[in-house]
Structures are given as C-alpha cells and as structure tokens.
C-alpha cells in the first residue's frame, strides 16, 4: 500500500511543477512583448512632435516704418538670431490678401538665364537692371516680353569707394550737377521700358541732398518713381523724393545678405510678417543661385499664407 501512495504523490508533484512552470513562462513571455518606456517608433511619430532646426531669422535687417527706421549700410551687417520655420515659412493660417509684398531683384543685367529662372517662378517680381552690365539690354527686353516690371538700378558712390568696387558709369560725389543729370538721363534712355529706379550702393552719395536732387529731378522729368534702397541710415533719398512730389518707397528687408537657404527663408518670413502687420512691405534680393532656388520653392506658397505678391510700382506713393 505504501508504494502506490508514493506514486500518487510523485504524480501530484509533477503536475504542480508543470503548472507553475507554464504560468512562469507565460508571465515572462507577456512581459517581454511590452516596449521599453523610452522607445519611440519614428515611423509613427506625429510631425508636430519632431523638432525642426531653427533657421536664422535676423531682426535688425528689417527697417521699421518711418520714423523708427534703423537701416543698415552698404556693408549690410549680418546680425544673428533664430526662428523656427516649417514648410518653407513660419506656420500661420491668415486670411488670403492680408498683406502685399513687392520683391525687387537687384543687380540684374549680367545673365538672361537668371532672368528666365526668376520669371519661371510665375509670380509678380520687379527686375532692377544695372545699365552697362554685359547683357543688360537683353535682360530688359526679355523682362518686357514677359510682362515683368523693370527699374533702373543706378550705381552710386559708397563710403568705401574707391576701396569698394563701383561700376565705371557710377555716380560720384565729385561730379557736378550737369554730369549727374546727363548720366542719369543716359541710364533711362538705355532702359526705355523702366518705370522707376533705385540706388545700387550709394551710402555716401544718397547722404548728399544736393547730389540726390540732381538724380531725383531727372527721374521726375521722365515720370519715374524712386525706391530708396536705404544703404545708409542718413539717406536723403526718400524724404527728398517726397518733397519733390515723386512717387517713392523704401526697402524694408534685404533677403540675401547671406547666400544660404535658411537665412533667406528667415528674411522672407520677416518680410511676410511686416506686410501682414502694416499692409505692405518692400524686399530686395539678388540673382544668386541660392536666392533663385529659395524663391522658386517659397514664393508660390505665399498666397496661401495671406500674402499677395505685387510689382513695386503698386506700393510707391
């Protein structure tokens, strides 16, 4: 009788052992399937949770409306700051048409291919052509054929001249009234389709009211408007133009002091914000490859951000 009791006890112990082992295995397996506390499935991470590297967003290259203006000089200091941009521009959901923005492309006239690339963006721009550049006539004719507004980009003496390069036909402080008027008149005849003008360089000449009077009166005689590029905080251009009854405006933002996509987008963002805040803004840039590429990707989307791009002639007064 004792042997059967031992056998039954052994069987009972084996059943209990197997059951405990099965429970332990199940607990271990279930625990091993849980993700680690800090694990992130990147493929399923919402876009809003991804950190975007801030683009430079320098504030001091914006020139507030008169009288608070604090403009840059010909040297165009490169301030440092930062702002986050998403989808090419700062995120916002404004109502369409809340601000008008004019973008002037300075230093045009060297390359027709640059003009073609900018025109292909398919938005209103204004070309400012320097008379005497290699292909300035061809660029001006191409712009006219495409309905692109054209200005004369008048080269003027800067504070750094002659250490800083100036086109050979540029206006100098040493020139008398007759010579200044003759040169400006020649510029206008070289680009007959131009509807306005702005200064190229000119941090020294634009400070001289007597010299600027010669320039502006010549523009007035041809019924052209003037946009002050504001390369000097002491410029007399805008004030004198309005005293003379010339339609005029001023540049608020330089877009590409640094030829880098993030910087350009940051500056464009400032121009957009200013246009929304005040109703309009004028920005200036140049036909650098980085600028053309950035404008090509960013400008078509501005309409959905509450900005209407216009020729600069619509913003002068």
C-alpha positions in Angstrom: 0.0 0.0 0.0 2.9 2.3 0.7 4.2 2.1 -2.9 1.0 3.3 -4.5 0.8 6.3 -2.2 4.4 7.3 -3.1 3.5 7.0 -6.8 0.4 9.2 -6.5 2.3 11.8 -4.5 5.0 11.8 -7.2 2.4 12.3 -10.0 0.7 15.1 -8.0 4.1 16.9 -7.5 4.9 16.7 -11.2 1.5 18.2 -12.2 2.0 21.1 -9.8 5.6 21.7 -11.1 4.4 21.7 -14.8 1.6 24.1 -13.9 3.9 26.5 -12.1 6.4 26.4 -15.0 3.7 27.1 -17.5 2.5 30.2 -15.6 6.0 31.5 -15.2 6.7 31.1 -18.9 3.5 32.9 -19.8 4.4 35.8 -17.5 7.9 36.1 -18.9 6.7 36.0 -22.5 4.0 38.6 -22.0 6.4 41.0 -20.2 9.0 40.6 -23.0 6.5 41.9 -25.5 6.0 45.3 -23.9 8.0 48.2 -25.5 10.6 49.9 -23.4 9.4 53.0 -21.6 11.6 55.4 -23.8 11.2 53.5 -27.1 9.9 55.6 -30.0 8.6 54.3 -33.3 9.9 57.0 -35.5 7.7 55.9 -38.4 4.6 56.6 -36.4 5.8 59.8 -34.7 3.4 62.7 -35.5 5.1 65.5 -37.5 4.2 68.0 -34.7 6.5 66.2 -32.2 9.6 66.3 -34.4 12.0 69.1 -33.6 12.8 71.4 -36.5 16.2 73.0 -36.6 15.7 76.8 -36.4 16.6 78.9 -39.4 18.4 82.2 -38.9 15.9 85.0 -38.5 17.8 88.2 -38.0 15.6 91.0 -36.9 17.9 94.0 -37.4 17.9 93.9 -41.2 14.3 94.9 -41.1 13.8 98.7 -41.3 10.6 99.7 -39.4 8.4 102.3 -41.0 9.3 106.0 -40.6 10.2 107.4 -38.2 11.6 104.5 -36.3 13.9 103.4 -39.1 17.3 101.9 -38.2 18.7 100.8 -41.6 21.8 99.0 -42.5 24.7 100.4 -44.5 26.3 99.3 -47.7 28.3 96.8 -45.6 25.0 95.1 -44.7 25.9 93.8 -41.3 24.9 90.2 -40.7 23.1 90.1 -37.4 22.4 86.8 -35.6 19.1 85.5 -34.3 16.9 82.5 -34.7 13.3 81.4 -35.6 11.7 78.1 -36.4 10.3 77.7 -39.9 8.1 74.9 -41.1 7.0 74.2 -44.7 9.3 76.9 -46.1 7.8 79.7 -44.0 6.6 80.4 -40.4 3.4 78.4 -39.8 0.2 80.6 -39.9 -3.4 80.5 -41.1 -4.2 84.0 -42.1 -7.0 85.0 -44.4 -5.8 85.5 -48.0 -4.9 89.0 -49.1 -3.9 90.3 -45.7 -0.7 91.9 -46.9 1.0 93.0 -50.1 4.7 92.2 -50.7 7.0 93.5 -53.5 10.3 91.8 -54.2 12.9 93.7 -56.2 15.7 91.7 -57.8 18.7 94.0 -57.8 21.8 93.7 -59.9 20.1 92.3 -63.0 21.7 92.6 -66.4 24.5 90.0 -66.4 22.6 86.9 -67.3 19.5 86.2 -69.4 19.3 82.7 -67.9 18.9 84.3 -64.4 16.0 86.3 -65.7 14.4 83.2 -67.2 14.7 81.3 -64.0 13.2 84.1 -62.0 10.4 84.6 -64.5 9.6 80.9 -64.4 8.6 81.2 -60.8 5.3 82.6 -62.2 4.8 85.4 -59.6 5.0 89.2 -59.9 8.6 90.4 -59.4 10.4 93.6 -60.3 13.8 93.5 -62.0 16.2 96.3 -61.3 18.8 96.4 -64.1 22.3 98.0 -63.8 23.0 99.8 -67.1 26.2 98.7 -68.7 26.3 95.1 -67.5 27.1 92.5 -70.0 23.6 91.6 -71.0 21.6 94.4 -69.6 19.7 95.3 -72.8 18.8 91.6 -73.4 17.6 91.2 -69.8 15.5 94.4 -70.1 13.9 93.3 -73.4 13.2 89.8 -72.0 11.6 91.2 -68.9 9.4 93.5 -71.1 8.4 90.5 -73.3 7.3 88.6 -70.2 5.4 91.4 -68.5 8.0 91.7 -65.7 8.2 95.3 -64.3 11.7 96.8 -64.8 13.6 99.5 -62.9 17.0 101.2 -63.4 19.5 100.2 -60.7 21.6 103.3 -60.5 25.2 102.7 -59.3 26.2 105.3 -56.8 29.3 106.0 -54.7 29.6 104.3 -51.3 31.5 105.3 -48.3 34.1 102.7 -49.1 34.9 103.9 -52.6 37.4 103.6 -54.2 38.3 100.7 -52.0 35.0 99.2 -52.8 34.2 98.4 -56.4 31.8 100.6 -58.3 30.7 100.3 -62.0 32.7 102.7 -64.3 29.5 104.6 -65.1 28.6 105.1 -61.4 27.6 108.4 -59.9 30.3 110.1 -57.8 30.1 112.8 -55.2 32.8 114.7 -57.1 30.5 115.1 -60.1 28.7 118.4 -60.8 25.0 118.8 -61.4 25.2 118.7 -65.2 27.2 115.5 -65.3 25.0 113.7 -62.8 21.9 114.7 -64.8 23.5 113.6 -68.0 24.5 110.2 -66.6 21.0 109.5 -65.2 19.3 110.5 -68.4 21.6 108.1 -70.3 20.6 105.3 -67.9 17.0 106.0 -68.6 17.4 106.0 -72.3 19.4 102.7 -72.2 16.5 101.0 -70.5 13.5 102.8 -72.0 10.9 100.4 -70.5 11.9 101.2 -66.9 9.1 102.6 -64.8 11.2 103.5 -61.7 14.7 103.5 -60.2 16.6 102.6 -57.1 20.1 103.1 -55.9 22.9 100.5 -56.2 25.3 101.0 -53.3 25.3 104.8 -52.7 25.8 105.0 -48.9 27.8 108.2 -49.5 26.0 109.8 -52.4 22.5 109.3 -51.0 23.5 111.3 -47.9 24.2 114.3 -50.1 21.0 116.2 -50.7 22.5 118.3 -53.5 23.6 115.2 -55.4 20.3 113.4 -54.9 18.3 116.4 -56.0 20.0 116.1 -59.5 19.2 112.4 -59.7 15.6 112.7 -58.5 14.7 115.7 -60.6 15.9 113.8 -63.7 13.7 110.9 -62.7 10.8 113.2 -62.2 11.2 114.7 -65.6 10.6 111.2 -67.1 7.8 110.4 -64.6 9.7 107.6 -62.9 9.2 106.6 -59.3 12.1 106.1 -56.8 12.7 103.4 -54.3 15.3 104.1 -51.7 17.4 101.0 -51.1 18.4 102.5 -47.7 22.1 101.7 -47.7 22.7 104.5 -45.2 20.8 105.5 -42.2 21.4 109.1 -43.2 20.0 108.8 -46.7 18.1 111.8 -48.1 16.5 109.9 -50.9 13.0 109.1 -49.7 12.5 112.4 -47.9 13.7 114.5 -50.9 11.7 112.4 -53.4 8.5 113.1 -51.5 9.4 116.8 -51.2 9.7 116.9 -55.0 6.4 115.1 -55.4 7.9 111.9 -56.8 6.2 108.6 -56.2 8.5 106.8 -53.8 9.0 104.0 -51.4 11.7 102.3 -49.3 13.2 98.9 -48.8 12.3 97.2 -45.5 14.2 93.9 -45.8 17.3 92.6 -47.6 16.6 88.9 -48.2 20.1 87.6 -49.0 22.9 89.3 -47.2 23.9 85.7 -46.6 23.5 83.3 -49.6 22.1 80.4 -47.6 18.7 78.9 -47.9 17.8 79.1 -44.2 18.9 82.7 -43.9 16.9 83.7 -47.0 13.8 82.0 -45.7 14.2 83.7 -42.3 14.4 87.1 -44.0 11.4 86.3 -46.3 9.5 85.4 -43.2 10.2 88.8 -41.7 9.0 90.5 -44.9 5.8 88.5 -44.8 5.2 89.3 -41.2 5.8 93.0 -41.8 3.5 93.0 -44.8 0.8 91.4 -42.7 1.3 93.9 -39.8 1.5 97.1 -41.9 -0.4 96.1 -45.0 2.6 96.1 -47.3 6.4 95.7 -47.5 9.3 96.0 -50.0 12.1 93.5 -50.0 15.3 93.4 -52.1 17.4 90.5 -53.1 19.9 89.5 -55.9 20.0 86.8 -58.6 22.3 84.5 -56.6 21.8 80.8 -57.3 20.8 80.2 -53.6 18.3 83.1 -53.8 16.7 81.9 -57.0 16.3 78.3 -55.7 14.8 79.5 -52.5 12.4 81.9 -54.1 11.4 79.3 -56.6 10.3 76.9 -53.8 8.9 79.5 -51.4 7.1 82.2 -53.3 4.3 80.2 -54.9 3.0 79.3 -51.5 2.7 82.8 -50.1 -0.8 83.3 -51.4 -2.0 80.7 -49.0 -0.2 82.5 -46.2 -2.1 85.7 -46.7 0.3 87.5 -49.0 -0.3 89.0 -52.4 2.9 89.5 -54.4 2.8 92.7 -56.5 5.2 94.8 -58.6 6.8 97.5 -56.6 5.0 100.2 -58.6 1.9 99.3 -56.7 3.4 100.1 -53.3 5.1 103.5 -54.0 3.1 106.6 -53.2 
